[in-house]
Amino acid sequence: MHSLSSTEAFTSRHKGLAFAKATAVAWLGAQFNRFTATRAARRRAARNLETLYLLSDYELRDMGISRSDFPAIMAGTYRRF
């Protein structure tokens, strides 16, 4: 039967730890990217909503929408009939 020497055992364990560390770093990177993308999307949505609120009632009526349509517009469920 073949047994690992202490050096081989250390190297084998070290490779496993290095893989686990690389996996954890990749996971953290993915979580950070998801967080920043979500934050950017929310900021973009807030700016778009602010732009809608800055329009006058006349401009909104000219486009065929009202202020009560804003939640549906932001949710992406607005339907013009």
N, C-alpha and C positions, 0 to 999 in steps of 0.2 A: 504494500500500500504506500502511496506517495503522500507525504505530509509536507506542508509548506514550511520553509525556513522562516525565522522571525522577520527577516528582511522582506521576503515575498509576501508574508501576511500583512506587514505594515504597508507595503506598496499596494496590495490589493485593497485594503481598507481605505487607504488614502485616495485611491481612484474613486471609490464609492462616495467618499465625502466630497471630493471635488465635483463629482457629478451632481450630488445633492445640492451643493452650494450654487452651481451654475443653474440648476433648475429653479432654485429659490430666487436667484437674481433675475432670471427670465420672467418668473411669475410676478415679481415686484415691478419690473419694467412694464409688463402688460397692464397691471393694475393702475400704475401711474398714467399710462397712455389713455386708458379708459376714463380715468378721472378727469384728465385735462380735456379730452374730447367732449365729455358730458358737460363740463363747466363752460367750454366754448359754445356749445349748442344752446345752453341756457342763457348765456349772455347775448347771443345772437337773437334768440327769441324775445328777450326783454327789450332789446333795441328795436326790433320790429314792432312790438306792441306799443312802445313809446312813440314810434313814428305814426302809428295809426291814431293814437290819442291826440297827436299834434294836429291832425287834419281837422278842418272845420266841418260842421254838420252839412254845409252846402257841398263840400268836396266829397264827403262820404255818400251823400244822396246821389251825386253825379256818378259815382262808381257803383251805385246800387246796393250799398251796404249801410248798416247802422251800427251804433256802438254796442248794441246788444248782440251783434254777430261776432264780436271780437273773440270771445272764448272758443267758438266753433272754428273760427279762422285759425287761431293759434293751435288748436287740437288737430287741425287738418280734416275736420269733418264738415266744413261749411259747404252747403249746396245752394246754388242760386236757382230759383224756380222761375 
